[in-house]
């Protein structure tokens, strides 16, 4: 998800693209008329035609540990979402400076799958891709069909800043493991480090003379108080209801324990019928039943819901830490943005208040059939330097996978609150894997057809659970997809 993850569908951003730039980008991205086919069937063919003109290996040196061919072209396609593209463009400039005889093709798009699927079919994918957004390519399928290069050479290379440290030794806990699906190989490098949870205005909460609620009874009381003052308790991306799990999944983990989330990820029979799932679904449904959800929310996309929330029409919104940058143009200066771990049910919950979902976001991949895989990995190595990390954090108000990069930066309210939430969580950080193991199941089925229908009042919690369990069972029995399990 990401993104800001895989979770920033159709973000328009503030980029202004001239006609000439648009033509150049279209050519770079291979935007040509091709027969339509699903990504699943495309990958099932093993990637189509071969790629016979791989860049020759360059000379391996202390400054070029990945042996990049210093005259070969490197192509980089970025998801143009909540983090924008400036941070990536800055990192590209460093690549160009280090390899002055090389050319770099850089393009940003929101249409990752429809743009790049034909290129995978033809065996001519770019060298580095930020695989995020509403059109994110299914990571499980990519891995299962051997479409990606193993990033172990990058992780074992000397870090950009300190040759005595490997790249893997400079990363935040869990980043390497997130990129693994089955065994030791690492297929994905999640560049952003995202804090998911319930986002709100501390100023608005103070105006109600309330603290952030730790139990569900307290949550309902706060929402009732907000309603009396003309403010809805909640809103969310109704058109993309897979945003709801950003607070719902860690709540399920808090109530029932991390083993419940693991069972769901593992597609175990009856995992969705666990009492913790039932309790949390019923809690969220109560928001709808009591009229605490902003009217019209099911018809809002992520930008519209975030705008309504920033305008004070709703108190809480489930989201990721990209929201501060993505909504910067609508969040008032005195908003005092804050994030909290999700509210639990009561003192009987298995895990303490503060249990939060935090993990890597913005999944970067190097296709196996790319012409210049070493160049794609080197671009990532540059991005994982302290300077590039600091540049990203300073510009987009989010942490990176690099374990540091905040020295000398004045933390914005949301980022400061996110860091505090991580400190409070301590070891109580959960990381559900459905969104990167089974993208279609998570987004279209669980999100849109299950949670979206329940929160719009068209399914009861019991009906939603039955429907979602059915979706999970179908996925578990589907022999056309590769299955993954927590080790």
C-alpha positions as a printed NumPy array, in Angstrom:
array([[  0.   ,   0.   ,   0.   ],
       [  1.675,   2.933,   0.344],
       [  2.502,   5.97 ,   0.08 ],
       [  2.183,   6.616,   0.773],
       [  2.017,   3.892,  -0.093],
       [  0.085,   1.533,  -1.952],
       [ -2.673,   3.583,  -0.625],
       [ -2.667,   6.77 ,  -2.65 ],
       [ -5.023,   6.143,  -5.554],
       [ -5.198,   8.662,  -8.368],
       [ -3.488,  11.455,  -6.497],
       [ -3.186,  14.489,  -8.735],
       [ -0.467,  16.283,  -6.795],
       [  0.682,  19.725,  -7.774],
       [  2.882,  18.861, -10.758],
       [  2.331,  20.84 , -13.935],
       [  3.24 ,  18.821, -16.995],
       [  3.904,  20.627, -20.247],
       [  2.903,  19.171, -23.605],
       [  6.505,  18.387, -24.528],
       [  7.129,  16.729, -21.144],
       [  3.973,  14.692, -21.527],
       [  5.08 ,  13.401, -24.932],
       [  8.522,  12.551, -23.57 ],
       [  7.059,  10.731, -20.572],
       [  4.557,   8.831, -22.695],
       [  7.386,   7.621, -24.898],
       [  9.535,   6.726, -21.894],
       [  6.725,   4.782, -20.286],
       [  5.782,   2.918, -23.449],
       [  2.242,   4.297, -23.569],
       [  1.178,   2.58 , -26.771],
       [ -1.996,   0.886, -27.801],
       [ -1.902,  -2.752, -26.746],
       [ -4.53 ,  -5.449, -26.335],
       [ -5.996,  -5.446, -22.833],
       [ -5.334,  -8.401, -20.566],
       [ -5.352,  -8.854, -16.837],
       [ -2.07 ,  -8.554, -14.978],
       [ -2.567, -12.026, -13.566],
       [ -2.735, -13.604, -17.001],
       [  0.121, -11.426, -18.212],
       [  2.398, -12.628, -15.446],
       [  1.281, -16.202, -15.869],
       [  3.096, -16.256, -19.183],
       [  6.38 , -15.71 , -17.341],
       [  6.925, -12.229, -18.749],
       [  6.672, -12.786, -22.501],
       [  9.595, -12.07 , -24.768],
       [ 13.16 , -12.029, -23.547],
       [ 15.388,  -9.065, -23.039],
       [ 18.5  ,  -9.745, -25.059],
       [ 20.299,  -6.44 , -24.628],
       [ 21.137,  -6.397, -20.948],
       [ 23.666,  -3.757, -19.955],
       [ 27.151,  -5.154, -19.657],
       [ 28.626,  -5.243, -16.17 ],
       [ 30.743,  -2.261, -15.251],
       [ 33.942,  -2.108, -13.263],
       [ 33.503,  -2.841,  -9.574],
       [ 35.209,  -0.227,  -7.373],
       [ 34.851,   1.195,  -3.873],
       [ 32.642,   3.93 ,  -5.305],
       [ 30.806,   1.532,  -7.601],
       [ 30.321,  -1.621,  -5.485],
       [ 27.435,  -2.921,  -7.618],
       [ 29.534,  -2.727, -10.791],
       [ 27.142,  -0.389, -12.59 ],
       [ 27.886,   0.149, -16.276],
       [ 28.704,   3.853, -16.179],
       [ 27.532,   4.491, -19.751],
       [ 24.32 ,   2.451, -19.716],
       [ 20.893,   4.039, -19.56 ],
       [ 18.952,   3.682, -16.288],
       [ 15.156,   3.957, -16.369],
       [ 13.158,   4.814, -13.25 ],
       [  9.338,   4.982, -13.057],
       [  7.864,   6.516,  -9.901],
       [  4.312,   6.446,  -8.569],
       [  3.18 ,  10.067,  -8.52 ],
       [  1.281,  10.044,  -5.23 ],
       [  1.182,  11.692,  -1.854],
       [  4.949,  12.004,  -1.599],
       [  5.26 ,  13.739,  -4.956],
       [  8.304,  13.249,  -7.168],
       [ 10.835,  15.869,  -6.091],
       [ 12.627,  13.575,  -3.647],
       [ 13.182,  11.025,  -6.402],
       [ 14.282,  13.655,  -8.906],
       [ 16.863,  14.868,  -6.38 ],
       [ 18.214,  11.333,  -6.   ],
       [ 18.357,  10.934,  -9.787],
       [ 20.563,  14.024,  -9.976],
       [ 23.064,  12.3  ,  -7.676],
       [ 23.062,   9.221,  -9.938],
       [ 23.676,  11.456, -12.951],
       [ 26.521,  13.22 , -11.155],
       [ 28.134,   9.901, -10.191],
       [ 27.74 ,   8.472, -13.712],
       [ 28.008,  11.508, -16.011],
       [ 28.195,   9.423, -19.191],
       [ 24.966,   7.563, -18.367],
       [ 21.515,   8.758, -19.337],
       [ 18.578,   8.506, -16.966],
       [ 14.97 ,   8.196, -18.089],
       [ 12.729,   9.299, -15.237],
       [  8.942,   9.448, -15.32 ],
       [  6.153,   9.698, -12.749],
       [  2.658,   8.281, -13.244],
       [ -0.401,   7.262, -11.263],
       [ -1.184,   4.447, -13.717],
       [  1.483,   1.944, -12.704],
       [ -0.192,  -1.301, -13.779],
       [ -1.822,  -0.174, -17.031],
       [  1.358,   1.643, -18.028],
       [  3.9  ,  -1.028, -17.141],
       [  1.976,  -4.262, -17.689],
       [  2.673,  -4.249, -21.457],
       [  6.358,  -3.636, -20.772],
       [  6.52 ,  -6.692, -18.472],
       [  4.739,  -8.734, -21.162],
       [  7.277,  -7.634, -23.75 ],
       [ 10.245,  -8.326, -21.468],
       [ 11.268,  -4.644, -21.485],
       [ 10.417,  -3.305, -18.002],
       [ 12.149,  -0.261, -16.472],
       [ 15.127,  -0.739, -14.156],
       [ 13.461,   0.652, -11.022],
       [  9.762,   1.004, -10.195],
       [  7.887,   2.531,  -7.276],
       [  5.004,   0.029,  -7.387],
       [  2.335,   1.904,  -5.484],
       [ -1.108,   3.475,  -5.785],
       [ -4.53 ,   2.263,  -6.875],
       [ -2.928,   0.554,  -9.891],
       [ -0.257,  -1.2  ,  -7.876],
       [  0.873,  -4.418,  -9.511],
       [  0.154,  -7.469,  -7.367],
       [  3.356,  -8.117,  -5.441],
       [  2.531, -11.741,  -4.679],
       [  1.993, -12.44 ,  -8.369],
       [  5.22 , -10.674,  -9.355],
       [  7.21 , -12.735,  -6.872],
       [  5.401, -15.973,  -7.64 ],
       [  6.055, -15.641, -11.377],
       [  9.771, -14.757, -10.993],
       [  9.277, -11.248, -12.327],
       [ 11.551,  -9.528,  -9.792],
       [ 15.282,  -9.372,  -9.162],
       [ 16.58 , -10.455,  -5.757],
       [ 17.78 ,  -7.316,  -3.955],
       [ 20.289,  -9.173,  -1.772],
       [ 23.265,  -7.711,  -3.739],
       [ 22.024,  -4.224,  -2.843],
       [ 21.491,  -5.112,   0.816],
       [ 24.94 ,  -6.669,   1.089],
       [ 26.668,  -3.782,  -0.692],
       [ 28.511,  -1.117,   1.341],
       [ 26.164,   1.649,   2.444],
       [ 26.435,   4.933,   0.594],
       [ 27.739,   6.839,   3.634],
       [ 29.852,   4.271,   5.468],
       [ 31.674,   1.518,   3.529],
       [ 32.169,  -0.413,   6.773],
       [ 28.391,  -0.934,   7.025],
       [ 26.237,  -2.932,   4.667],
       [ 23.069,  -1.282,   3.346],
       [ 20.973,  -3.813,   5.303],
       [ 22.608,  -2.679,   8.554],
       [ 21.385,   0.903,   8.046],
       [ 17.688,   0.015,   7.726],
       [ 14.855,   0.189,  10.242],
       [ 13.766,  -3.066,  11.902],
       [ 11.429,  -5.157,   9.769],
       [ 12.238,  -3.554,   6.4  ],
       [ 14.292,  -6.49 ,   5.096],
       [ 11.753,  -9.041,   6.355],
       [  8.89 ,  -7.18 ,   4.662],
       [ 10.612,  -7.619,   1.319],
       [ 10.815, -11.387,   1.795],
       [  7.962, -13.636,   0.755],
       [  9.254, -17.176,   0.883],
       [ 12.809, -17.785,   2.039],
       [ 15.83 , -15.524,   2.326],
       [ 15.597, -13.629,  -0.95 ],
       [ 14.414, -10.018,  -0.756],
       [ 12.192,  -8.887,  -3.611],
       [ 11.004,  -5.463,  -2.458],
       [ 12.558,  -2.467,  -0.746],
       [  9.918,  -0.44 ,   1.07 ],
       [ 11.361,   3.052,   1.044],
       [  8.98 ,   5.045,   3.213],
       [  8.302,   4.099,   6.823],
       [  4.617,   4.579,   7.441],
       [  2.72 ,   4.999,  10.681],
       [ -0.904,   3.913,  10.22 ],
       [ -3.605,   4.865,  12.673],
       [ -6.338,   7.335,  13.535],
       [ -5.49 ,  10.908,  12.53 ],
       [ -7.111,  13.96 ,  14.052],
       [ -6.772,  17.619,  14.979],
       [ -5.553,  18.056,  18.532],
       [ -7.126,  21.523,  18.437],
       [-10.528,  20.027,  17.582],
       [-10.204,  17.412,  20.309],
       [ -9.229,  20.114,  22.822],
       [-12.302,  22.146,  21.806],
       [-14.414,  19.2  ,  22.966],
       [-12.437,  19.107,  26.217],
       [-11.555,  15.488,  25.483],
       [ -8.515,  13.22 ,  25.377],
       [ -8.016,  10.648,  22.661],
       [-10.307,   7.717,  23.635],
       [ -8.648,   4.468,  24.712],
       [-11.802,   2.301,  24.989],
       [-14.718,   2.025,  22.58 ],
       [-17.237,   3.38 ,  25.067],
       [-15.022,   6.463,  25.336],
       [-14.812,   6.66 ,  21.53 ],
       [-18.597,   6.661,  21.238],
       [-18.874,   9.33 ,  23.938],
       [-16.392,  11.581,  22.113],
       [-18.253,  11.07 ,  18.83 ],
       [-21.557,  11.935,  20.502],
       [-20.079,  15.134,  21.899],
       [-18.704,  16.025,  18.458],
       [-22.076,  15.311,  16.843],
       [-23.803,  17.743,  19.201],
       [-21.382,  20.425,  18.053],
       [-22.125,  19.738,  14.398],
       [-19.038,  17.622,  13.681],
       [-19.095,  14.   ,  12.539],
       [-17.011,  11.575,  14.538],
       [-15.452,   9.828,  11.537],
       [-14.926,   9.922,   7.805],
       [-12.839,   7.72 ,   5.523],
       [-12.066,   7.136,   1.85 ],
       [-15.456,   5.699,   0.947],
       [-14.512,   4.916,  -2.64 ],
       [-11.372,   3.169,  -1.381],
       [-12.535,   1.546,   1.87 ],
       [ -9.328,  -0.472,   2.109],
       [ -8.146,   2.586,   4.071],
       [-10.332,   1.39 ,   6.963],
       [ -7.903,  -1.432,   7.892],
       [ -5.215,   1.156,   8.716],
       [ -6.929,   1.461,  12.078],
       [ -9.185,  -1.614,  12.049],
       [ -6.449,  -4.251,  11.625],
       [ -4.25 ,  -3.043,  14.502],
       [ -7.416,  -2.804,  16.593],
       [ -8.114,  -6.479,  15.844],
       [ -4.522,  -7.27 ,  16.864],
       [ -4.872,  -5.242,  20.053],
       [ -8.136,  -6.972,  21.003],
       [ -7.237, -10.549,  20.06 ],
       [ -3.46 , -10.64 ,  19.848],
       [ -1.081, -10.624,  16.898],
       [ -1.821, -14.301,  16.253],
       [ -5.286, -13.315,  14.962],
       [ -3.718, -11.083,  12.313],
       [ -1.223, -13.824,  11.422],
       [ -4.061, -16.316,  10.936],
       [ -5.842, -13.843,   8.642],
       [ -2.64 , -13.289,   6.634],
       [ -2.11 , -17.062,   6.411],
       [ -5.63 , -17.506,   4.969],
       [ -6.44 , -20.   ,   7.722],
       [ -9.976, -21.44 ,   7.816],
       [-12.346, -19.405,  10.008],
       [ -9.671, -16.792,  10.794],
       [-12.188, -14.   ,  10.177],
       [-14.655, -15.63 ,  12.575],
       [-12.429, -14.989,  15.598],
       [-14.269, -13.148,  18.423],
       [-11.81 , -10.238,  18.156],
       [-12.782,  -9.682,  14.524],
       [-16.467,  -9.825,  15.429],
       [-16.015,  -7.339,  18.284],
       [-14.106,  -4.85 ,  16.115],
       [-16.484,  -5.106,  13.155],
       [-19.419,  -4.508,  15.48 ],
       [-17.622,  -1.523,  17.011],
       [-17.059,   0.116,  13.62 ],
       [-20.609,  -0.684,  12.519],
       [-21.821,   1.138,  15.615],
       [-20.251,   4.326,  14.229],
       [-22.522,   3.971,  11.207],
       [-25.624,   2.972,  13.21 ],
       [-25.322,   5.898,  15.615],
       [-24.82 ,   8.41 ,  12.814],
       [-21.228,   9.243,  13.74 ],
       [-19.892,   8.865,  10.176],
       [-19.921,  11.988,   7.999],
       [-22.912,  11.883,   5.652],
       [-21.922,  11.052,   2.101],
       [-18.658,   9.39 ,   3.115],
       [-19.245,   6.217,   1.008],
       [-19.143,   8.425,  -2.098],
       [-15.924,  10.264,  -1.201],
       [-12.476,   9.425,  -2.515],
       [ -9.383,   9.777,  -0.327],
       [ -8.73 ,  13.419,  -1.248],
       [-12.35 ,  14.452,  -0.702],
       [-12.598,  12.694,   2.657],
       [ -9.282,  14.157,   3.814],
       [-10.406,  17.625,   2.73 ],
       [-13.694,  17.34 ,   4.629],
       [-11.768,  16.172,   7.702],
       [ -9.234,  19.003,   7.386],
       [-12.149,  21.453,   7.175],
       [-13.417,  20.235,  10.535],
       [-16.408,  18.309,   9.231],
       [-15.176,  15.104,  10.899],
       [-12.929,  14.49 ,  13.887],
       [-11.187,  11.195,  13.038],
       [ -9.895,   9.579,   9.85 ],
       [ -8.009,   6.279,   9.367],
       [ -4.91 ,   6.93 ,   7.287],
       [ -1.149,   6.645,   6.938],
       [  1.552,   9.19 ,   7.663],
       [  1.592,  10.395,   4.042],
       [ -1.636,  12.263,   4.852],
       [  0.281,  15.228,   6.266],
       [  2.004,  15.884,   2.953],
       [ -0.896,  14.875,   0.758],
       [ -3.303,  17.214,   2.566],
       [ -0.829,  20.022,   3.261],
       [ -2.737,  22.442,   1.047],
       [ -5.998,  22.008,   3.002],
       [ -4.839,  21.454,   6.603],
       [ -5.056,  24.766,   8.526],
       [ -1.853,  26.039,  10.139],
       [ -3.36 ,  25.758,  13.631],
       [ -4.816,  22.273,  13.011],
       [ -2.19 ,  20.614,  15.263],
       [ -2.197,  17.326,  13.37 ],
       [ -1.848,  14.202,  15.496],
       [ -2.053,  10.434,  15.135],
       [ -2.932,   7.785,  17.681],
       [ -2.874,   4.04 ,  17.82 ],
       [ -6.411,   2.709,  17.472],
       [ -8.902,   2.693,  20.289],
       [ -9.507,  -0.753,  21.779],
       [-12.633,  -2.378,  23.181],
       [-11.831,  -2.411,  26.909],
       [ -9.335,  -3.596,  29.521],
       [ -9.77 ,  -7.229,  28.43 ],
       [ -7.866,  -6.592,  25.183],
       [ -4.825,  -8.843,  24.698],
       [ -2.422,  -6.001,  23.853],
       [ -2.049,  -2.586,  25.524],
       [ -3.301,   0.753,  24.258],
       [ -0.64 ,   2.113,  21.946],
       [ -0.484,  -1.007,  19.787],
       [ -0.029,   0.383,  16.295],
       [  0.552,  -0.631,  12.709],
       [  3.841,   0.73 ,  11.379],
       [  5.745,  -0.683,   8.455],
       [  7.488,   0.   ,   5.219],
       [  5.561,   1.803,   2.514],
       [  6.309,   2.774,  -1.097],
       [  7.471,  -0.607,  -2.45 ],
       [ 10.392,  -0.241,  -4.851],
       [ 11.189,  -3.133,  -7.16 ],
       [ 13.849,  -3.993,  -9.75 ],
       [ 12.378,  -6.201, -12.489],
       [ 14.314,  -9.386, -13.254],
       [ 14.256,  -8.633, -16.992],
       [ 15.31 ,  -5.002, -16.665],
       [ 18.206,  -4.039, -18.911],
       [ 20.16 ,  -2.366, -16.105],
       [ 19.365,  -4.103, -12.807],
       [ 22.631,  -2.894, -11.262],
       [ 21.683,   0.685, -12.114],
       [ 18.24 ,   0.286, -10.531],
       [ 19.813,  -1.067,  -7.343],
       [ 22.426,   1.699,  -7.301],
       [ 19.673,   4.32 ,  -7.516],
       [ 18.11 ,   2.704,  -4.438],
       [ 21.488,   2.675,  -2.673],
       [ 21.725,   6.426,  -3.249],
       [ 18.184,   6.923,  -1.927],
       [ 19.139,   5.007,   1.229],
       [ 21.917,   7.463,   2.063],
       [ 21.527,   9.776,   5.047],
       [ 21.347,  12.86 ,   2.829],
       [ 18.624,  11.458,   0.558],
       [ 16.705,  10.183,   3.562],
       [ 16.892,  13.568,   5.261],
       [ 15.805,  15.234,   2.016],
       [ 12.765,  12.937,   1.782],
       [ 11.754,  13.463,   5.406],
       [ 12.21 ,  17.225,   5.193],
       [ 10.185,  17.533,   2.005],
       [  7.363,  15.046,   2.477],
       [  7.018,  14.825,   6.266],
       [  7.566,  11.074,   6.486],
       [ 10.278,   8.754,   7.734],
       [ 12.232,   6.47 ,   5.413],
       [ 13.547,   2.931,   5.677],
       [ 16.923,   4.418,   6.594],
       [ 17.261,   4.249,  10.369],
       [ 17.992,   7.924,  10.951],
       [ 17.907,  10.933,   8.698],
       [ 16.01 ,  13.219,  11.072],
       [ 18.979,  15.095,  12.553],
       [ 18.713,  18.806,  11.937],
       [ 15.102,  18.611,  10.759],
       [ 12.337,  20.438,  12.605],
       [  9.659,  17.773,  12.797],
       [  6.201,  18.791,  11.594],
       [  3.234,  18.155,  13.931],
       [  2.14 ,  14.937,  12.21 ],
       [  5.643,  13.542,  11.921],
       [  6.41 ,  14.451,  15.528],
       [  3.184,  12.761,  16.629],
       [  4.034,   9.673,  14.557],
       [  7.457,   9.371,  16.16 ],
       [  5.825,   9.725,  19.596],
       [  3.283,   7.03 ,  18.697],
       [  6.111,   4.67 ,  17.734],
       [  7.885,   5.414,  21.007],
       [  4.695,   4.68 ,  22.943],
       [  4.125,   1.442,  21.056],
       [  7.586,   0.109,  21.815],
       [  7.5  ,  -3.564,  20.847],
       [  3.725,  -3.482,  20.299],
       [  3.948,  -2.826,  16.571],
       [  1.924,  -5.043,  14.238],
       [  2.417,  -5.493,  10.505],
       [ -0.446,  -7.197,   8.636],
       [  0.756,  -8.568,   5.301],
       [ -2.465,  -8.982,   3.295],
       [ -1.944,  -5.712,   1.456],
       [  1.311,  -6.882,  -0.103],
       [  0.729, -10.652,  -0.211],
       [ -2.751, -10.541,  -1.755],
       [ -3.469,  -7.111,  -3.221],
       [ -6.715,  -7.952,  -5.022],
       [ -8.129,  -9.798,  -2.015],
       [ -7.277,  -6.912,   0.307],
       [ -8.416,  -4.014,  -1.844],
       [-11.312,  -5.149,  -3.992],
       [-12.806,  -7.953,  -1.936],
       [-12.159,  -7.309,   1.759],
       [-12.034,  -3.536,   1.279],
       [-14.667,  -2.598,  -1.29 ],
       [-17.034,  -5.594,  -1.222],
       [-16.769,  -6.298,   2.522],
       [-15.857,  -3.345,   4.722],
       [-17.138,  -0.752,   2.272],
       [-20.554,  -2.395,   2.112],
       [-20.723,  -2.796,   5.894],
       [-19.808,   0.809,   6.635],
       [-22.367,   1.99 ,   4.069],
       [-25.002,   0.006,   5.971],
       [-25.601,  -2.539,   3.239],
       [-24.147,  -5.466,   5.206],
       [-24.358,  -6.319,   8.895],
       [-21.087,  -7.213,  10.658],
       [-22.067, -10.9  ,  10.596],
       [-22.8  , -10.742,   6.871],
       [-19.554,  -8.887,   6.174],
       [-17.519, -11.453,   8.122],
       [-19.19 , -14.35 ,   6.282],
       [-18.558, -12.682,   2.928],
       [-14.916, -11.853,   3.704],
       [-14.223, -15.347,   5.04 ],
       [-15.601, -16.657,   1.758],
       [-13.226, -14.429,  -0.187],
       [-10.299, -15.629,   1.939],
       [-11.282, -19.269,   1.472],
       [-11.463, -18.764,  -2.308],
       [ -7.976, -17.243,  -2.295],
       [ -6.643, -20.107,  -0.163],
       [ -7.964, -22.66 ,  -2.663],
       [ -6.871, -20.756,  -5.765],
       [ -3.973, -22.736,  -7.217],
       [ -3.192, -19.983,  -9.74 ],
       [ -1.741, -17.733,  -7.035],
       [  1.254, -18.284,  -4.804],
       [  0.449, -18.512,  -1.101],
       [  2.56 , -17.111,   1.722],
       [  2.665, -17.709,   5.468],
       [  4.274, -16.102,   8.478],
       [  7.384, -18.106,   9.342]])
